[in-house]
């Protein structure tokens, strides 16, 4: 499955390449109608370049605006339930968009079905299954060749012929007991690429050796070799995903393009594996597949799968935009600092609500958690609940405490925020496959339906390995603001 089924998430590179011609574009714009103030009218004074249409970013569907601000991150009051001290630090965070709710089964199914349908179209174009080339686009409107990509305008046949039926059925397997045809989750692989702008911007990684050090007392070695690391992935002849982190001499800007292939189907067996001697077979069989759970948070998704969803969501959005796509920031997992800042609300509360009580004046719980030992149902739920049934915090975010804990992009260390900057703090490390397992811990926030009161505080810190799916961990996406000064408030999910 080397083709476009995983499809070309190249939004990063599309944004990178135009930078190279920025100076040229500015020159052209000055000749094509931008308002350059007349120096003759100002006595030769510099007045700046005017004109041009500013970009006012509309509210992304289903997201809330979290405005930039300040936070004392961590817990100042320690108690016996927490044990060791939790680091505390004053930090500042820029504004961002955040999903109002955790990503649901329904939303994640859209991702799974997109991957499925792209594989089907790719196989329908394969000579082994009839070879209908119209399912792939290989040239542009001018007839010039382009990298092969799926033709989404070509529908999958409702009444397939023999070859088409073989292509479609090749993605399914038959349950040997019931005879039911099920999607073969092992084939649900998604390929995407991420350009590492931060690594590319480091002075040590400049292609011109003379630009790597500004200290004029140091003699530049024009033959200096700079080694860089990059992630790459491919599928071998046996259909197995091979992921590698390679070290290579710096040769050009494309060295910072990382490739990933991720199997994106949720691990539905997590309900059984997380709870030994517990009858959770029903959840294993139906939690993701049964439409009755569509509005429940997706679980059994690893940190790696959550990142793949963010990449797909970005590409899916950008394909539907025009020229304004160049201003849109990518979807991603929140940093640990962003998550806590958003959860605490505008007043920086200990919980996402305005007091330290677990119930409101009517005796209703503020969140889905385990209020008592063994009594999961006291709050009205046994496991997860539908997203959004509890009230929002002052940032307009729901379920920031309980329901499911949530992945962040930050690696987990005991030092926590003490190791971070005080401006947009985070710690990121893309662990290579050969790295020790302890380096693959990622911070998880918010507590879940199985956790007691103390663990659903906004500052509660926990972790999980990046490749470990859990029945109590989900995620939500964020997106940095393209322009924090001008925002159109529209398109919000009701």
C-alpha positions in Angstrom: 0.0 0.0 0.0 2.5 2.6 -1.1 0.1 4.8 -2.9 -2.1 7.7 -2.1 -4.4 5.9 0.3 -2.6 7.6 3.2 -2.5 10.7 1.1 0.0 13.4 0.8 -0.4 15.6 3.9 1.8 18.2 2.3 0.3 21.4 3.8 3.5 21.9 5.7 5.6 22.0 2.6 3.1 24.0 0.7 3.6 26.7 3.4 7.4 26.3 3.5 8.2 26.7 -0.2 6.5 30.1 -0.7 8.8 31.6 2.0 11.7 31.2 -0.5 10.0 33.7 -2.9 8.7 36.1 -0.2 11.1 38.9 -1.2 10.1 38.6 -4.8 6.4 38.7 -3.9 6.8 41.8 -1.9 8.6 43.5 -4.8 5.8 42.5 -7.2 3.1 43.7 -4.8 4.7 47.1 -4.6 4.4 47.4 -8.4 0.8 46.0 -8.5 -1.4 48.3 -6.5 -0.2 48.2 -2.9 -0.4 51.7 -1.4 3.1 53.0 -1.0 2.9 56.3 0.7 4.3 59.1 -1.4 7.6 60.3 -0.1 7.1 63.5 -2.0 4.2 64.3 0.2 6.1 63.5 3.4 9.3 65.3 2.8 11.2 62.1 2.2 10.2 60.5 5.5 9.7 56.8 5.8 5.9 56.2 6.2 5.6 52.4 5.7 3.7 50.3 3.2 0.0 50.3 3.4 -2.8 48.5 1.5 -3.4 44.8 1.3 -6.4 42.9 2.8 -6.0 41.7 6.3 -7.0 38.2 7.2 -9.8 37.8 9.8 -9.8 34.2 10.9 -13.3 32.7 11.3 -14.0 30.4 14.2 -13.2 26.8 13.3 -16.3 24.6 13.5 -16.8 23.1 17.0 -13.9 25.1 18.5 -13.7 27.8 21.2 -11.3 30.7 21.4 -9.0 30.7 24.3 -7.4 34.1 24.5 -3.8 34.6 25.5 -3.1 35.2 29.2 -1.2 34.3 32.3 -1.3 31.2 34.6 0.4 30.0 37.7 0.8 26.4 36.5 0.7 23.6 39.0 -0.7 23.2 42.5 0.3 25.6 45.2 -1.6 23.8 48.0 -0.3 20.2 48.4 -2.4 17.5 50.1 -1.8 13.9 51.2 -3.6 12.5 48.1 -1.0 14.0 45.8 2.1 12.7 47.6 5.2 14.3 46.1 5.3 18.1 45.4 4.0 19.3 42.1 6.1 22.0 40.4 4.6 25.5 40.2 5.6 28.2 37.8 4.3 31.5 36.4 3.8 31.2 32.7 2.2 33.1 29.8 0.4 31.4 26.9 -0.6 32.8 23.5 -4.2 32.5 22.2 -5.4 29.4 20.4 -8.5 27.5 19.3 -9.5 24.4 21.2 -12.2 21.8 20.5 -15.2 22.4 22.7 -15.5 18.7 23.4 -13.3 15.6 23.2 -13.1 14.1 19.7 -16.0 11.7 19.4 -16.4 8.2 17.9 -18.3 9.8 15.1 -15.6 12.2 14.3 -12.9 9.6 14.4 -14.9 7.3 12.3 -14.9 9.9 9.6 -11.1 9.6 9.6 -11.2 5.8 9.5 -13.7 5.8 6.6 -11.6 8.4 4.7 -8.6 6.1 4.9 -10.8 3.1 3.9 -12.3 4.9 0.9 -8.9 6.2 -0.3 -7.5 2.6 -0.2 -10.5 1.3 -2.1 -10.1 4.0 -4.8 -6.4 3.2 -5.0 -7.1 -0.5 -5.5 -9.8 0.2 -8.1 -7.1 1.9 -10.1 -4.7 -1.0 -9.6 -4.5 -3.3 -12.7 -4.8 -6.2 -10.4 -8.4 -5.1 -9.7 -9.5 -3.9 -13.1 -7.2 -0.9 -13.5 -9.7 1.9 -13.8 -7.3 4.8 -14.0 -10.0 7.4 -13.5 -9.9 6.7 -9.7 -6.5 8.4 -9.6 -5.3 11.8 -10.7 -1.9 11.8 -12.4 -1.9 15.1 -14.3 -3.2 18.6 -13.8 -5.7 20.5 -15.9 -3.0 21.4 -18.3 -2.0 17.8 -18.9 1.3 18.1 -16.9 2.2 15.1 -14.7 1.6 15.4 -10.9 2.2 13.0 -8.1 -0.6 10.4 -8.1 -3.5 11.3 -5.8 -7.0 9.9 -5.2 -9.8 11.3 -7.3 -12.5 11.9 -4.7 -14.9 13.1 -7.4 -15.1 9.5 -8.8 -17.7 7.6 -6.6 -17.1 4.1 -5.5 -19.6 1.9 -7.5 -22.8 0.9 -5.7 -23.2 -2.1 -8.1 -19.6 -3.2 -8.6 -18.5 -5.7 -11.3 -16.4 -8.7 -10.4 -13.1 -6.9 -10.4 -14.5 -3.9 -8.4 -16.0 -6.2 -5.9 -12.7 -7.9 -5.3 -11.1 -4.5 -4.7 -13.7 -3.5 -2.2 -13.8 -6.9 -0.4 -10.0 -7.0 -0.1 -10.4 -4.5 2.8 -12.7 -6.8 4.8 -12.2 -10.1 6.6 -14.8 -12.7 7.6 -15.5 -13.5 11.3 -14.9 -17.3 11.4 -17.6 -17.8 14.0 -20.4 -15.5 12.9 -19.6 -15.2 9.2 -19.9 -11.4 9.6 -17.7 -9.2 7.3 -15.6 -6.8 9.3 -13.2 -4.1 8.2 -9.7 -5.4 8.3 -8.2 -2.9 10.8 -4.6 -4.0 10.0 -4.9 -2.4 6.6 -6.1 1.0 8.0 -2.7 2.7 7.6 -2.3 6.5 7.1 0.8 8.1 5.7 1.5 11.7 6.4 4.4 14.2 6.4 5.4 16.9 8.8 7.9 19.6 8.1 10.0 20.5 11.1 10.2 24.3 10.9 11.9 24.6 14.2 14.8 22.3 13.3 15.1 24.0 9.9 15.3 27.4 11.5 18.2 26.6 13.9 21.3 28.5 13.0 23.4 25.3 13.3 21.4 23.8 10.4 22.0 26.6 7.9 23.0 25.3 4.5 25.7 28.0 4.2 28.4 27.3 6.8 29.2 31.0 7.2 25.7 31.6 8.6 26.0 29.1 11.4 27.8 31.3 13.8 27.6 35.1 14.0 30.8 35.4 16.1 33.3 37.0 13.7 36.2 35.9 15.9 35.6 32.3 14.9 37.0 31.0 11.6 34.3 29.3 9.5 35.1 25.8 8.2 33.5 25.7 4.8 33.7 21.9 4.8 31.9 21.4 8.1 29.4 18.5 8.0 26.2 19.0 10.0 24.4 15.8 11.0 20.6 15.9 11.3 18.0 13.3 12.4 14.8 12.7 10.6 11.9 10.2 10.9 11.0 8.1 7.9 8.6 5.2 7.4 7.7 2.7 4.7 5.8 -0.6 4.2 7.9 -3.6 3.4 7.0 -6.4 1.0 5.1 -8.3 3.8 2.9 -5.3 4.5 4.6 -4.4 7.8 5.1 -0.8 8.8 8.8 0.0 9.2 9.6 3.2 11.1 13.1 4.5 11.3 14.9 7.5 12.7 18.0 8.1 10.5 21.0 10.3 10.9 22.3 11.9 7.8 24.5 14.8 6.6 22.5 18.0 6.0 22.1 18.3 2.3 19.0 20.6 1.7 15.7 21.9 3.1 13.9 18.7 2.4 16.0 16.9 5.1 13.6 18.4 7.7 10.5 16.6 6.1 9.5 13.7 8.4 7.4 10.8 7.1 5.0 8.7 9.3 2.8 5.8 8.6 0.4 5.0 11.4 -2.3 2.3 11.8 -5.2 4.5 12.8 -7.9 2.0 13.9 -8.7 2.3 17.6 -7.8 -0.6 19.8 -11.3 -1.8 20.8 -9.7 -4.6 23.0 -8.5 -1.9 25.5 -11.8 -2.4 27.4 -10.7 -6.0 28.2 -7.0 -5.4 28.6 -7.4 -2.5 30.9 -9.6 -4.3 33.4 -8.7 -7.9 34.3 -11.5 -10.1 35.7 -14.1 -7.6 34.4 -16.9 -8.4 32.0 -16.4 -5.6 29.4 -16.9 -7.7 26.3 -19.9 -5.6 25.2 -17.8 -2.4 25.2 -15.1 -4.1 23.2 -17.5 -5.2 20.6 -19.8 -2.2 20.4 -18.3 1.0 21.9 -16.7 2.1 18.6 -18.9 0.3 16.1 -22.4 0.9 17.5 -24.0 4.2 16.4 -25.5 4.5 19.8 -22.0 5.6 21.0 -21.4 8.0 18.2 -21.4 11.1 20.5 -19.2 9.5 23.1 -15.4 10.3 23.2 -13.2 8.0 21.2 -10.9 5.8 23.3 -8.3 3.2 22.6 -6.4 5.8 20.5 -2.7 6.1 21.1 -0.8 9.4 21.2 0.6 8.5 17.8 -2.9 7.9 16.3 -4.1 11.2 17.8 -1.3 13.0 16.0 -2.2 11.3 12.8 -5.8 12.5 13.2 -4.5 16.1 13.7 -2.5 15.8 10.4 -5.4 14.4 8.5 -7.8 17.0 9.9 -5.4 19.7 8.7 -5.1 18.3 5.2 -8.9 17.8 5.0 -9.5 21.4 6.0 -6.9 22.9 3.6 -8.3 21.1 0.6 -11.5 23.0 1.1 -10.0 26.4 1.4 -8.7 28.8 -1.2 -6.0 31.4 -1.0 -6.6 31.9 2.8 -5.2 28.4 3.4 -1.7 29.8 3.7 -2.7 31.7 6.9 -4.3 28.7 8.6 -2.3 27.0 11.4 -2.2 23.2 11.6 -4.4 21.2 14.0 -2.3 19.6 16.8 -2.5 18.3 20.3 -2.4 20.9 23.0 0.8 21.4 25.0 0.5 20.6 28.7 0.6 24.3 29.6 -2.2 25.1 27.0 -4.3 22.4 28.4 -4.1 23.5 32.0 -4.6 27.1 31.1 -7.7 26.3 29.1 -9.1 24.0 31.7 -8.8 26.4 34.6 -10.9 29.0 32.8 -10.6 32.8 32.9 -10.3 32.9 36.7 -7.6 30.2 37.0 -9.8 27.9 39.1 -8.7 24.7 40.6 -11.5 22.9 38.7 -13.1 23.9 35.4 -16.0 25.3 37.4 -16.1 28.3 39.8 -15.9 26.5 43.2 -14.3 23.5 44.9 -17.5 21.5 45.2 -18.3 18.5 43.1 -22.1 19.3 42.8 -24.1 22.3 42.1 -26.9 23.7 44.2 -29.4 21.2 42.7 -27.1 18.3 43.7 -26.0 17.5 40.2 -22.3 16.6 39.6 -20.2 18.9 37.5 -18.3 16.1 35.7 -18.2 12.4 35.0 -15.8 10.8 37.4 -15.8 8.2 40.2 -17.3 10.0 43.2 -17.0 7.0 45.7 -15.0 3.8 46.0 -16.5 1.3 43.5 -19.6 3.5 42.9 -19.1 4.6 39.4 -22.8 5.3 38.9 -23.3 7.9 41.6 -22.8 10.7 39.0 -25.2 9.0 36.7 -22.7 7.2 34.5 -21.0 3.8 34.5 -18.2 4.4 32.0 -17.9 7.4 29.6 -20.8 9.7 28.9 -21.9 11.6 25.8 -19.7 14.6 25.3 -21.0 18.0 26.3 -23.7 16.9 28.8 -22.1 18.8 31.6 -21.7 22.6 31.7 -18.9 24.5 29.9 -16.2 26.4 31.8 -15.6 30.1 31.2 -13.7 29.4 28.1 -16.6 27.6 26.5 -15.0 24.2 26.9 -16.8 21.0 28.0 -15.6 17.9 29.8 -12.2 19.4 30.7 -12.5 17.3 33.9 -13.4 13.6 33.9 -15.1 11.6 31.1 -11.8 10.8 29.5 -8.3 11.9 30.2 -6.6 13.6 27.3 -3.3 13.4 25.4 -1.0 16.4 25.2 1.9 17.0 23.0 4.3 17.4 25.9 6.7 14.7 27.1 6.3 13.7 30.7 9.1 14.5 33.2 9.0 14.6 37.0 10.4 18.2 36.8 7.4 19.2 34.7 7.0 22.9 34.2 10.3 23.6 36.0 12.1 22.4 32.9 10.1 24.6 30.6 10.2 28.2 29.4 7.8 30.7 30.9 6.6 31.7 27.4 4.4 29.2 25.6 6.1 26.4 27.5 6.4 22.8 26.3 8.9 19.9 26.1 8.8 17.9 22.9 10.7 14.9 21.9 9.9 12.5 19.1 11.2 9.3 20.5 12.8 7.0 17.9 11.7 3.4 17.9 15.1 2.3 19.3 14.9 4.8 22.2 14.4 3.4 25.7 10.7 3.0 26.5 10.9 5.5 29.4 11.5 8.3 26.8 8.1 7.6 25.3 6.1 8.9 28.2 3.6 11.7 27.2 1.7 13.9 29.6 -2.0 13.1 30.0 -4.4 15.6 31.6 -7.9 16.0 33.0 -8.7 12.6 34.7 -11.4 10.3 33.5 -14.6 8.4 34.4 -12.6 5.9 36.5 -10.7 8.5 38.6 -11.6 10.0 42.0 -12.1 13.7 42.7 -8.4 14.6 43.4 -7.3 13.3 39.9 -9.7 15.5 37.9 -8.2 18.8 39.0 -7.0 21.0 36.2 -3.4 20.8 37.4 -3.4 17.0 37.8 -0.4 15.4 36.0 -0.3 11.9 34.7 1.4 10.1 31.8 1.1 7.2 29.4 3.4 5.6 26.8 2.8 7.1 23.4 2.0 3.7 21.8 -0.4 2.5 24.6 -4.2 2.7 24.0 -6.5 3.1 27.0 -10.2 2.9 27.6 -10.0 6.1 29.6 -7.8 8.3 27.4 -9.0 10.4 24.5 -8.0 13.7 23.0 -9.0 17.0 21.6 -7.3 19.3 19.1 -6.0 22.8 19.2 -5.0 25.3 16.5 -2.8 28.3 17.0 -4.4 31.6 16.0 -3.5 33.0 12.6 -4.3 36.5 13.8 -5.1 37.0 17.5 -6.2 40.6 16.9 -9.0 40.0 14.5 -11.4 37.0 14.8 -14.8 36.4 13.2 -17.1 34.7 15.6 -19.2 32.3 13.5 -19.6 28.7 12.7 -19.8 27.5 16.3 -21.1 24.1 17.0 -24.4 24.1 18.9 
